[in-house]
């Protein structure tokens, strides 16, 4: 079976992430959306909240699974027998860091490839951080994130 992993913090998931998930799910028998559990990053949402928001947003797509991991991504990929890590690239500014991670992951396990998918241009400016910043000041994020995420952001930031 052809298994791919799409890892990230997803704090929270945005339409940019969903674009990559939908497109990459077509390339694999099974796509695992892997949510990083790393309290040191001080996420806004718990892992369970992040998973719930992803689950609601992908509407029971049959070959997409959502899971969480901590530690090294490459260990999780091995555990899940995934041969491919999927990453979204928005702009040149993403490239340097992503190249470094891809090369390090290749060094850790040469059997696992990192494959980059270019984010659709309409989402190229989007990130979880910028969504949180807008939402924290009461700005409208309805065109950037699914409805449940918008609701949860309002709840966290206590804005209407
Ligand atoms: O959504 P993000 O925060 O940009 O995702 C980053 C992520 C989760 C893909 C990256 O931080 C990661 O893979 N973390 C796991 C730790 C690890 O394997 N580090 C070594 C990579 S070279």
Backbone and ligand atoms as CSV (ligand in chain L), in Angstrom:
chain,resi,resn,atom,element,x,y,z
A,1,UNK,N,N,0.842,-1.212,0.000
A,1,UNK,CA,C,0.000,0.000,0.000
A,1,UNK,C,C,0.876,1.261,0.000
A,2,UNK,N,N,0.419,2.236,-0.767
A,2,UNK,CA,C,1.160,3.472,-0.955
A,2,UNK,C,C,0.698,4.499,0.106
A,3,UNK,N,N,1.557,4.702,1.127
A,3,UNK,CA,C,1.137,5.565,2.250
A,3,UNK,C,C,1.931,6.875,2.248
A,4,UNK,N,N,1.219,7.995,2.365
A,4,UNK,CA,C,1.875,9.302,2.483
A,4,UNK,C,C,1.549,9.935,3.829
A,5,UNK,N,N,2.470,10.786,4.286
A,5,UNK,CA,C,2.244,11.500,5.554
A,5,UNK,C,C,2.302,12.997,5.292
A,6,UNK,N,N,1.316,13.712,5.771
A,6,UNK,CA,C,1.345,15.178,5.683
A,6,UNK,C,C,1.431,15.711,7.115
A,7,UNK,N,N,2.635,16.112,7.543
A,7,UNK,CA,C,2.814,16.533,8.937
A,7,UNK,C,C,2.680,18.039,9.108
A,8,UNK,N,N,2.341,18.440,10.309
A,8,UNK,CA,C,2.301,19.867,10.600
A,8,UNK,C,C,1.821,20.121,12.009
A,9,UNK,N,N,1.844,21.409,12.377
A,9,UNK,CA,C,1.309,21.789,13.686
A,9,UNK,C,C,-0.211,21.946,13.601
A,10,UNK,N,N,-0.691,22.418,12.466
A,10,UNK,CA,C,-2.143,22.607,12.258
A,10,UNK,C,C,-2.786,23.340,13.433
A,11,UNK,N,N,-2.181,24.470,13.790
A,11,UNK,CA,C,-2.632,25.209,14.992
A,11,UNK,C,C,-3.183,26.581,14.603
A,12,UNK,N,N,-4.328,26.661,13.936
A,12,UNK,CA,C,-5.234,25.596,13.500
A,12,UNK,C,C,-5.090,25.333,12.005
A,13,UNK,N,N,-5.863,24.337,11.536
A,13,UNK,CA,C,-5.893,24.042,10.093
A,13,UNK,C,C,-6.505,25.227,9.330
A,14,UNK,N,N,-5.959,25.490,8.130
A,14,UNK,CA,C,-6.464,26.581,7.285
A,14,UNK,C,C,-6.897,26.005,5.931
A,15,UNK,N,N,-7.502,26.852,5.102
A,15,UNK,CA,C,-7.854,26.409,3.750
A,15,UNK,C,C,-6.600,26.058,2.938
A,16,UNK,N,N,-5.464,26.652,3.281
A,16,UNK,CA,C,-4.206,26.313,2.601
A,16,UNK,C,C,-3.826,24.855,2.876
A,17,UNK,N,N,-3.910,24.441,4.147
A,17,UNK,CA,C,-3.638,23.035,4.492
A,17,UNK,C,C,-4.631,22.104,3.794
A,18,UNK,N,N,-5.900,22.507,3.815
A,18,UNK,CA,C,-6.934,21.630,3.232
A,18,UNK,C,C,-6.723,21.427,1.733
A,19,UNK,N,N,-6.250,22.475,1.083
A,19,UNK,CA,C,-5.933,22.381,-0.344
A,19,UNK,C,C,-4.863,21.301,-0.568
A,20,UNK,N,N,-3.824,21.330,0.251
A,20,UNK,CA,C,-2.746,20.330,0.111
A,20,UNK,C,C,-3.273,18.930,0.465
A,21,UNK,N,N,-4.092,18.831,1.500
A,21,UNK,CA,C,-4.628,17.518,1.908
A,21,UNK,C,C,-5.462,16.909,0.773
A,22,UNK,N,N,-6.372,17.701,0.218
A,22,UNK,CA,C,-7.254,17.165,-0.837
A,22,UNK,C,C,-6.462,16.748,-2.061
A,23,UNK,N,N,-5.488,17.557,-2.428
A,23,UNK,CA,C,-4.710,17.221,-3.629
A,23,UNK,C,C,-3.801,16.036,-3.381
A,24,UNK,N,N,-3.176,15.958,-2.196
A,24,UNK,CA,C,-2.249,14.843,-1.985
A,24,UNK,C,C,-2.980,13.529,-1.705
A,25,UNK,N,N,-4.213,13.602,-1.198
A,25,UNK,CA,C,-4.973,12.353,-0.952
A,25,UNK,C,C,-5.190,11.586,-2.258
A,26,UNK,N,N,-5.186,12.312,-3.374
A,26,UNK,CA,C,-5.388,11.645,-4.671
A,26,UNK,C,C,-4.149,10.855,-5.104
A,27,UNK,N,N,-3.027,11.126,-4.458
A,27,UNK,CA,C,-1.772,10.504,-4.894
A,27,UNK,C,C,-1.440,9.227,-4.124
A,28,UNK,N,N,-2.186,8.964,-3.041
A,28,UNK,CA,C,-1.849,7.825,-2.174
A,28,UNK,C,C,-3.063,6.936,-1.919
A,29,UNK,N,N,-2.781,5.663,-1.599
A,29,UNK,CA,C,-3.877,4.789,-1.145
A,29,UNK,C,C,-4.360,5.287,0.218
A,30,UNK,N,N,-3.389,5.755,1.023
A,30,UNK,CA,C,-3.706,6.209,2.370
A,30,UNK,C,C,-2.880,7.455,2.658
A,31,UNK,N,N,-3.557,8.513,3.115
A,31,UNK,CA,C,-2.825,9.726,3.518
A,31,UNK,C,C,-3.038,9.926,5.014
A,32,UNK,N,N,-1.938,10.059,5.738
A,32,UNK,CA,C,-2.036,10.298,7.181
A,32,UNK,C,C,-1.710,11.766,7.447
A,33,UNK,N,N,-2.667,12.477,7.988
A,33,UNK,CA,C,-2.420,13.854,8.406
A,33,UNK,C,C,-1.886,13.756,9.840
A,34,UNK,N,N,-0.632,14.148,10.025
A,34,UNK,CA,C,0.051,13.902,11.307
A,34,UNK,C,C,0.225,15.212,12.076
A,35,UNK,N,N,-0.451,15.313,13.185
A,35,UNK,CA,C,-0.455,16.540,13.986
A,35,UNK,C,C,0.680,16.476,15.010
A,36,UNK,N,N,1.556,17.460,14.965
A,36,UNK,CA,C,2.690,17.478,15.897
A,36,UNK,C,C,2.226,17.826,17.307
A,37,UNK,N,N,2.574,16.957,18.246
A,37,UNK,CA,C,2.314,17.239,19.653
A,37,UNK,C,C,3.618,17.736,20.268
A,38,UNK,N,N,3.715,19.039,20.418
A,38,UNK,CA,C,4.951,19.616,20.950
A,38,UNK,C,C,4.610,20.804,21.845
A,39,UNK,N,N,4.387,20.532,23.157
A,39,UNK,CA,C,3.976,21.591,24.070
A,39,UNK,C,C,4.968,22.750,24.123
A,40,UNK,N,N,6.248,22.490,23.760
A,40,UNK,CA,C,7.249,23.574,23.791
A,40,UNK,C,C,6.918,24.690,22.806
A,41,UNK,N,N,6.159,24.323,21.748
A,41,UNK,CA,C,5.758,25.342,20.762
A,41,UNK,C,C,4.612,26.209,21.288
A,42,UNK,N,N,4.111,25.870,22.490
A,42,UNK,CA,C,2.985,26.585,23.113
A,42,UNK,C,C,1.839,26.821,22.121
A,43,UNK,N,N,1.237,25.744,21.634
A,43,UNK,CA,C,0.151,25.900,20.665
A,43,UNK,C,C,-1.079,26.543,21.291
A,44,UNK,N,N,-1.884,27.186,20.442
A,44,UNK,CA,C,-3.140,27.776,20.929
A,44,UNK,C,C,-4.152,26.676,21.237
A,45,UNK,N,N,-4.160,25.638,20.381
A,45,UNK,CA,C,-5.132,24.558,20.531
A,45,UNK,C,C,-4.456,23.274,20.997
A,46,UNK,N,N,-5.189,22.471,21.777
A,46,UNK,CA,C,-4.659,21.169,22.188
A,46,UNK,C,C,-4.633,20.254,20.959
A,47,UNK,N,N,-3.904,19.150,21.079
A,47,UNK,CA,C,-3.853,18.192,19.974
A,47,UNK,C,C,-5.266,17.689,19.658
A,48,UNK,N,N,-6.048,17.392,20.689
A,48,UNK,CA,C,-7.415,16.890,20.458
A,48,UNK,C,C,-8.266,17.926,19.725
A,49,UNK,N,N,-8.129,19.182,20.105
A,49,UNK,CA,C,-8.897,20.232,19.414
A,49,UNK,C,C,-8.467,20.348,17.951
A,50,UNK,N,N,-7.152,20.258,17.737
A,50,UNK,CA,C,-6.647,20.384,16.363
A,50,UNK,C,C,-7.126,19.211,15.502
A,51,UNK,N,N,-7.098,18.011,16.091
A,51,UNK,CA,C,-7.568,16.820,15.353
A,51,UNK,C,C,-9.056,16.949,15.035
A,52,UNK,N,N,-9.825,17.394,16.012
A,52,UNK,CA,C,-11.269,17.544,15.817
A,52,UNK,C,C,-11.574,18.542,14.686
A,53,UNK,N,N,-10.843,19.640,14.657
A,53,UNK,CA,C,-11.068,20.644,13.605
A,53,UNK,C,C,-10.699,20.085,12.223
A,54,UNK,N,N,-9.635,19.270,12.176
A,54,UNK,CA,C,-9.255,18.665,10.883
A,54,UNK,C,C,-10.337,17.663,10.468
A,55,UNK,N,N,-10.760,16.835,11.425
A,55,UNK,CA,C,-11.772,15.804,11.129
A,55,UNK,C,C,-13.046,16.448,10.563
A,56,UNK,N,N,-13.511,17.481,11.211
A,56,UNK,CA,C,-14.720,18.180,10.744
A,56,UNK,C,C,-14.530,18.761,9.344
A,57,UNK,N,N,-13.309,19.151,9.028
A,57,UNK,CA,C,-13.059,19.869,7.775
A,57,UNK,C,C,-12.909,18.936,6.582
A,58,UNK,N,N,-12.521,17.676,6.832
A,58,UNK,CA,C,-12.284,16.804,5.669
A,58,UNK,C,C,-13.462,15.896,5.365
A,59,UNK,N,N,-14.503,15.930,6.192
A,59,UNK,CA,C,-15.758,15.222,5.862
A,59,UNK,C,C,-15.588,13.751,5.485
A,60,UNK,N,N,-15.003,12.968,6.368
A,60,UNK,CA,C,-14.960,11.513,6.138
A,60,UNK,C,C,-14.380,11.063,4.802
A,61,UNK,N,N,-13.338,11.700,4.328
A,61,UNK,CA,C,-12.699,11.202,3.108
A,61,UNK,C,C,-12.138,9.813,3.429
A,62,UNK,N,N,-12.481,8.799,2.620
A,62,UNK,CA,C,-12.194,7.417,3.003
A,62,UNK,C,C,-10.709,7.079,3.171
A,63,UNK,N,N,-9.823,7.720,2.403
A,63,UNK,CA,C,-8.410,7.311,2.517
A,63,UNK,C,C,-7.563,8.286,3.341
A,64,UNK,N,N,-8.241,9.189,4.079
A,64,UNK,CA,C,-7.475,10.122,4.918
A,64,UNK,C,C,-7.641,9.758,6.390
A,65,UNK,N,N,-6.516,9.633,7.062
A,65,UNK,CA,C,-6.503,9.349,8.500
A,65,UNK,C,C,-5.870,10.520,9.225
A,66,UNK,N,N,-6.298,10.765,10.451
A,66,UNK,CA,C,-5.665,11.844,11.222
A,66,UNK,C,C,-5.044,11.215,12.458
A,67,UNK,N,N,-3.813,11.584,12.734
A,67,UNK,CA,C,-3.123,11.006,13.885
A,67,UNK,C,C,-2.230,12.088,14.489
A,68,UNK,N,N,-1.693,11.824,15.662
A,68,UNK,CA,C,-0.741,12.776,16.235
A,68,UNK,C,C,0.580,12.067,16.471
A,69,UNK,N,N,1.638,12.863,16.552
A,69,UNK,CA,C,2.946,12.266,16.842
A,69,UNK,C,C,3.776,13.241,17.648
A,70,UNK,N,N,4.760,12.682,18.368
A,70,UNK,CA,C,5.750,13.529,19.033
A,70,UNK,C,C,7.107,12.923,18.704
A,71,UNK,N,N,8.153,13.653,18.939
A,71,UNK,CA,C,9.473,13.140,18.571
A,71,UNK,C,C,9.734,13.354,17.099
A,72,UNK,N,N,10.553,12.464,16.522
A,72,UNK,CA,C,10.973,12.659,15.134
A,72,UNK,C,C,9.902,12.205,14.149
A,73,UNK,N,N,9.679,13.043,13.159
A,73,UNK,CA,C,8.723,12.705,12.105
A,73,UNK,C,C,9.131,11.415,11.398
A,74,UNK,N,N,10.417,11.259,11.195
A,74,UNK,CA,C,10.885,10.097,10.427
A,74,UNK,C,C,10.558,8.793,11.169
A,75,UNK,N,N,10.612,8.830,12.494
A,75,UNK,CA,C,10.252,7.634,13.283
A,75,UNK,C,C,8.773,7.324,13.113
A,76,UNK,N,N,7.966,8.383,13.095
A,76,UNK,CA,C,6.524,8.186,12.928
A,76,UNK,C,C,6.235,7.649,11.515
A,77,UNK,N,N,6.934,8.186,10.523
A,77,UNK,CA,C,6.747,7.716,9.144
A,77,UNK,C,C,7.097,6.228,9.042
A,78,UNK,N,N,8.179,5.845,9.693
A,78,UNK,CA,C,8.577,4.428,9.683
A,78,UNK,C,C,7.521,3.561,10.344
A,79,UNK,N,N,7.043,4.028,11.513
A,79,UNK,CA,C,6.018,3.298,12.255
A,79,UNK,C,C,4.786,3.052,11.384
A,80,UNK,N,N,4.435,4.050,10.578
A,80,UNK,CA,C,3.230,3.966,9.745
A,80,UNK,C,C,3.522,3.378,8.365
A,81,UNK,N,N,4.772,2.982,8.144
A,81,UNK,CA,C,5.210,2.430,6.853
A,81,UNK,C,C,4.920,3.382,5.687
A,82,UNK,N,N,5.108,4.652,5.945
A,82,UNK,CA,C,4.941,5.662,4.893
A,82,UNK,C,C,6.267,5.841,4.169
A,83,UNK,N,N,6.195,5.930,2.872
A,83,UNK,CA,C,7.424,6.095,2.076
A,83,UNK,C,C,7.605,7.547,1.645
A,84,UNK,N,N,6.558,8.353,1.829
A,84,UNK,CA,C,6.590,9.733,1.333
A,84,UNK,C,C,6.082,10.709,2.391
A,85,UNK,N,N,6.844,11.787,2.588
A,85,UNK,CA,C,6.398,12.910,3.425
A,85,UNK,C,C,5.965,14.008,2.467
A,86,UNK,N,N,4.771,14.526,2.677
A,86,UNK,CA,C,4.265,15.607,1.823
A,86,UNK,C,C,4.435,16.937,2.555
A,87,UNK,N,N,4.952,17.922,1.850
A,87,UNK,CA,C,5.047,19.272,2.408
A,87,UNK,C,C,4.451,20.260,1.407
A,88,UNK,N,N,3.807,21.276,1.928
A,88,UNK,CA,C,3.298,22.346,1.066
A,88,UNK,C,C,4.335,23.454,0.993
A,89,UNK,N,N,4.518,24.018,-0.186
A,89,UNK,CA,C,5.422,25.171,-0.339
A,89,UNK,C,C,4.597,26.359,-0.802
A,90,UNK,N,N,4.683,27.449,-0.040
A,90,UNK,CA,C,3.901,28.633,-0.394
A,90,UNK,C,C,4.710,29.620,-1.205
A,91,UNK,N,N,5.941,29.817,-0.801
A,91,UNK,CA,C,6.752,30.877,-1.424
A,91,UNK,C,C,8.222,30.505,-1.270
A,92,UNK,N,N,9.068,31.266,-1.931
A,92,UNK,CA,C,10.512,31.012,-1.849
A,92,UNK,C,C,10.976,31.042,-0.396
A,93,UNK,N,N,10.319,31.892,0.398
A,93,UNK,CA,C,10.728,32.024,1.802
A,93,UNK,C,C,10.575,30.720,2.580
A,94,UNK,N,N,9.699,29.825,2.143
A,94,UNK,CA,C,9.565,28.522,2.816
A,94,UNK,C,C,10.721,27.587,2.458
A,95,UNK,N,N,11.348,27.876,1.325
A,95,UNK,CA,C,12.203,26.866,0.707
A,95,UNK,C,C,13.409,26.457,1.556
A,96,UNK,N,N,14.097,27.453,2.106
A,96,UNK,CA,C,15.359,27.162,2.783
A,96,UNK,C,C,15.169,26.213,3.982
A,97,UNK,N,N,14.165,26.530,4.792
A,97,UNK,CA,C,13.891,25.710,5.966
A,97,UNK,C,C,13.395,24.325,5.555
A,98,UNK,N,N,12.543,24.299,4.541
A,98,UNK,CA,C,12.011,23.006,4.094
A,98,UNK,C,C,13.113,22.136,3.483
A,99,UNK,N,N,14.036,22.778,2.761
A,99,UNK,CA,C,15.159,22.021,2.187
A,99,UNK,C,C,15.995,21.403,3.306
A,100,UNK,N,N,16.258,22.200,4.337
A,100,UNK,CA,C,17.046,21.717,5.467
A,100,UNK,C,C,16.362,20.503,6.126
A,101,UNK,N,N,15.054,20.623,6.347
A,101,UNK,CA,C,14.334,19.504,6.969
A,101,UNK,C,C,14.306,18.277,6.064
A,102,UNK,N,N,14.078,18.509,4.769
A,102,UNK,CA,C,14.015,17.382,3.830
A,102,UNK,C,C,15.363,16.656,3.781
A,103,UNK,N,N,16.458,17.425,3.777
A,103,UNK,CA,C,17.786,16.796,3.714
A,103,UNK,C,C,18.102,16.060,5.009
A,104,UNK,N,N,17.707,16.650,6.135
A,104,UNK,CA,C,17.940,15.971,7.415
A,104,UNK,C,C,17.112,14.686,7.505
A,105,UNK,N,N,15.862,14.763,7.077
A,105,UNK,CA,C,15.031,13.557,7.108
A,105,UNK,C,C,15.587,12.478,6.175
A,106,UNK,N,N,16.124,12.901,5.057
A,106,UNK,CA,C,16.734,11.951,4.110
A,106,UNK,C,C,17.961,11.301,4.735
A,107,UNK,N,N,18.705,12.118,5.492
A,107,UNK,CA,C,19.900,11.607,6.180
A,107,UNK,C,C,19.486,10.570,7.239
A,108,UNK,N,N,18.372,10.841,7.900
A,108,UNK,CA,C,17.917,9.933,8.965
A,108,UNK,C,C,17.361,8.624,8.398
A,109,UNK,N,N,16.732,8.706,7.229
A,109,UNK,CA,C,16.234,7.488,6.578
A,109,UNK,C,C,16.130,7.732,5.080
A,110,UNK,N,N,17.082,7.158,4.353
A,110,UNK,CA,C,17.150,7.473,2.914
A,110,UNK,C,C,16.026,6.830,2.112
A,111,UNK,N,N,15.274,5.919,2.737
A,111,UNK,CA,C,14.181,5.261,1.992
A,111,UNK,C,C,12.939,6.142,1.909
A,112,UNK,N,N,12.892,7.199,2.747
A,112,UNK,CA,C,11.686,8.035,2.785
A,112,UNK,C,C,11.928,9.348,2.041
A,113,UNK,N,N,11.084,9.612,1.057
A,113,UNK,CA,C,11.236,10.808,0.228
A,113,UNK,C,C,10.336,11.934,0.738
A,114,UNK,N,N,10.818,13.165,0.612
A,114,UNK,CA,C,9.944,14.320,0.853
A,114,UNK,C,C,9.501,14.861,-0.495
A,115,UNK,N,N,8.207,15.038,-0.653
A,115,UNK,CA,C,7.649,15.548,-1.911
A,115,UNK,C,C,6.936,16.861,-1.612
A,116,UNK,N,N,7.229,17.869,-2.428
A,116,UNK,CA,C,6.633,19.193,-2.201
A,116,UNK,C,C,5.480,19.451,-3.161
A,117,UNK,N,N,4.425,19.998,-2.617
A,117,UNK,CA,C,3.292,20.409,-3.442
A,117,UNK,C,C,3.162,21.927,-3.302
A,118,UNK,N,N,3.056,22.596,-4.423
A,118,UNK,CA,C,2.922,24.054,-4.383
A,118,UNK,C,C,1.511,24.417,-3.952
A,119,UNK,N,N,1.415,25.248,-2.965
A,119,UNK,CA,C,0.106,25.717,-2.513
A,119,UNK,C,C,-0.576,26.512,-3.633
A,120,UNK,N,N,-1.881,26.361,-3.756
A,120,UNK,CA,C,-2.611,27.158,-4.755
A,120,UNK,C,C,-2.353,28.642,-4.493
A,121,UNK,N,N,-2.229,29.410,-5.570
A,121,UNK,CA,C,-1.808,30.806,-5.406
A,121,UNK,C,C,-2.747,31.593,-4.495
A,122,UNK,N,N,-4.028,31.228,-4.505
A,122,UNK,CA,C,-4.965,32.009,-3.673
A,122,UNK,C,C,-4.713,31.831,-2.182
A,123,UNK,N,N,-3.944,30.780,-1.812
A,123,UNK,CA,C,-3.633,30.574,-0.389
A,123,UNK,C,C,-2.160,30.842,-0.078
A,124,UNK,N,N,-1.428,31.420,-1.024
A,124,UNK,CA,C,0.020,31.486,-0.858
A,124,UNK,C,C,0.447,32.413,0.283
A,125,UNK,N,N,-0.449,33.277,0.731
A,125,UNK,CA,C,-0.107,34.213,1.814
A,125,UNK,C,C,-0.589,33.703,3.175
A,126,UNK,N,N,-1.219,32.538,3.170
A,126,UNK,CA,C,-1.931,32.088,4.363
A,126,UNK,C,C,-1.044,31.253,5.279
A,127,UNK,N,N,-1.149,31.498,6.583
A,127,UNK,CA,C,-0.475,30.640,7.557
A,127,UNK,C,C,-1.337,30.616,8.815
A,128,UNK,N,N,-1.144,29.587,9.635
A,128,UNK,CA,C,-1.894,29.520,10.897
A,128,UNK,C,C,-1.580,30.749,11.749
A,129,UNK,N,N,-0.313,31.182,11.747
A,129,UNK,CA,C,0.078,32.320,12.592
A,129,UNK,C,C,-0.649,33.590,12.196
A,130,UNK,N,N,-0.734,33.828,10.877
A,130,UNK,CA,C,-1.365,35.084,10.440
A,130,UNK,C,C,-2.870,35.029,10.694
A,131,UNK,N,N,-3.450,33.833,10.564
A,131,UNK,CA,C,-4.879,33.666,10.873
A,131,UNK,C,C,-5.118,33.971,12.355
A,132,UNK,N,N,-4.225,33.458,13.218
A,132,UNK,CA,C,-4.383,33.702,14.670
A,132,UNK,C,C,-4.248,35.189,14.985
A,133,UNK,N,N,-3.317,35.833,14.314
A,133,UNK,CA,C,-3.136,37.257,14.584
A,133,UNK,C,C,-4.392,38.047,14.213
A,134,UNK,N,N,-4.928,37.774,13.023
A,134,UNK,CA,C,-6.139,38.491,12.585
A,134,UNK,C,C,-7.290,38.189,13.556
A,135,UNK,N,N,-7.468,36.896,13.873
A,135,UNK,CA,C,-8.591,36.498,14.738
A,135,UNK,C,C,-8.449,37.102,16.139
A,136,UNK,N,N,-7.215,37.210,16.623
A,136,UNK,CA,C,-7.016,37.696,17.996
A,136,UNK,C,C,-7.462,39.151,18.154
A,137,UNK,N,N,-7.456,39.892,17.023
A,137,UNK,CA,C,-7.899,41.284,17.070
A,137,UNK,C,C,-9.333,41.443,16.548
A,138,UNK,N,N,-10.031,40.315,16.422
A,138,UNK,CA,C,-11.436,40.370,16.029
A,138,UNK,C,C,-11.661,40.510,14.528
A,139,UNK,N,N,-10.594,40.317,13.718
A,139,UNK,CA,C,-10.752,40.394,12.255
A,139,UNK,C,C,-11.463,39.161,11.714
A,140,UNK,N,N,-12.057,39.315,10.541
A,140,UNK,CA,C,-12.836,38.223,9.947
A,140,UNK,C,C,-11.911,37.225,9.247
A,141,UNK,N,N,-12.060,35.951,9.608
A,141,UNK,CA,C,-11.210,34.918,8.996
A,141,UNK,C,C,-12.044,33.873,8.239
A,142,UNK,N,N,-13.299,34.214,7.953
A,142,UNK,CA,C,-14.203,33.211,7.372
A,142,UNK,C,C,-13.773,32.736,5.981
A,143,UNK,N,N,-12.984,33.533,5.281
A,143,UNK,CA,C,-12.541,33.063,3.961
A,143,UNK,C,C,-11.189,32.352,4.039
A,144,UNK,N,N,-10.668,32.200,5.252
A,144,UNK,CA,C,-9.331,31.619,5.427
A,144,UNK,C,C,-9.345,30.240,6.091
A,145,UNK,N,N,-10.389,29.987,6.878
A,145,UNK,CA,C,-10.469,28.730,7.655
A,145,UNK,C,C,-11.905,28.188,7.603
A,146,UNK,N,N,-12.077,26.874,7.833
A,146,UNK,CA,C,-13.428,26.302,7.871
A,146,UNK,C,C,-14.256,26.888,9.031
A,147,UNK,N,N,-15.596,26.768,8.930
A,147,UNK,CA,C,-16.469,27.390,9.941
A,147,UNK,C,C,-16.172,26.971,11.382
A,148,UNK,N,N,-15.876,25.693,11.623
A,148,UNK,CA,C,-15.616,25.267,13.003
A,148,UNK,C,C,-14.353,25.940,13.560
A,149,UNK,N,N,-13.364,26.105,12.692
A,149,UNK,CA,C,-12.112,26.747,13.130
A,149,UNK,C,C,-12.380,28.214,13.480
A,150,UNK,N,N,-13.187,28.872,12.651
A,150,UNK,CA,C,-13.538,30.265,12.928
A,150,UNK,C,C,-14.221,30.355,14.305
A,151,UNK,N,N,-15.144,29.425,14.544
A,151,UNK,CA,C,-15.868,29.421,15.822
A,151,UNK,C,C,-14.911,29.192,17.009
A,152,UNK,N,N,-14.005,28.247,16.841
A,152,UNK,CA,C,-13.058,27.939,17.917
A,152,UNK,C,C,-12.085,29.091,18.169
A,153,UNK,N,N,-11.711,29.784,17.105
A,153,UNK,CA,C,-10.820,30.944,17.278
A,153,UNK,C,C,-11.530,32.037,18.069
A,154,UNK,N,N,-12.811,32.243,17.746
A,154,UNK,CA,C,-13.580,33.264,18.482
A,154,UNK,C,C,-13.686,32.880,19.945
A,155,UNK,N,N,-13.879,31.583,20.196
A,155,UNK,CA,C,-13.993,31.103,21.582
A,155,UNK,C,C,-12.677,31.337,22.331
A,156,UNK,N,N,-11.561,30.965,21.689
A,156,UNK,CA,C,-10.257,31.126,22.355
A,156,UNK,C,C,-9.957,32.590,22.651
A,157,UNK,N,N,-10.253,33.440,21.658
A,157,UNK,CA,C,-9.885,34.852,21.810
A,157,UNK,C,C,-11.010,35.698,22.423
A,158,UNK,N,N,-12.122,35.022,22.712
A,158,UNK,CA,C,-13.267,35.708,23.340
A,158,UNK,C,C,-13.680,36.950,22.554
A,159,UNK,N,N,-13.780,36.778,21.210
A,159,UNK,CA,C,-14.285,37.873,20.365
A,159,UNK,C,C,-15.508,37.373,19.607
A,160,UNK,N,N,-16.314,38.274,19.052
A,160,UNK,CA,C,-17.521,37.855,18.316
A,160,UNK,C,C,-17.387,38.124,16.818
L,1,LIG,O1,O,3.248,23.163,10.564
L,1,LIG,P1,P,4.710,23.250,10.924
L,1,LIG,O2,O,4.869,23.744,12.352
L,1,LIG,O3,O,5.492,24.046,9.949
L,1,LIG,O4,O,5.262,21.737,10.872
L,1,LIG,C1,C,6.586,21.449,11.179
L,1,LIG,C2,C,6.818,19.937,11.334
L,1,LIG,C3,C,5.825,19.324,12.301
L,1,LIG,C4,C,6.644,19.263,9.988
L,1,LIG,C5,C,8.267,19.768,11.845
L,1,LIG,O5,O,8.467,20.618,12.938
L,1,LIG,C6,C,8.602,18.350,12.259
L,1,LIG,O6,O,8.732,17.470,11.416
L,1,LIG,N1,N,8.731,18.130,13.575
L,1,LIG,C7,C,9.023,16.847,14.143
L,1,LIG,C8,C,10.434,16.801,14.710
L,1,LIG,C9,C,11.427,16.350,13.677
L,1,LIG,O7,O,11.308,15.302,13.050
L,1,LIG,N2,N,12.448,17.198,13.480
L,1,LIG,C10,C,13.486,16.944,12.540
L,1,LIG,C11,C,13.077,17.364,11.174
L,1,LIG,S1,S,14.509,17.613,10.276
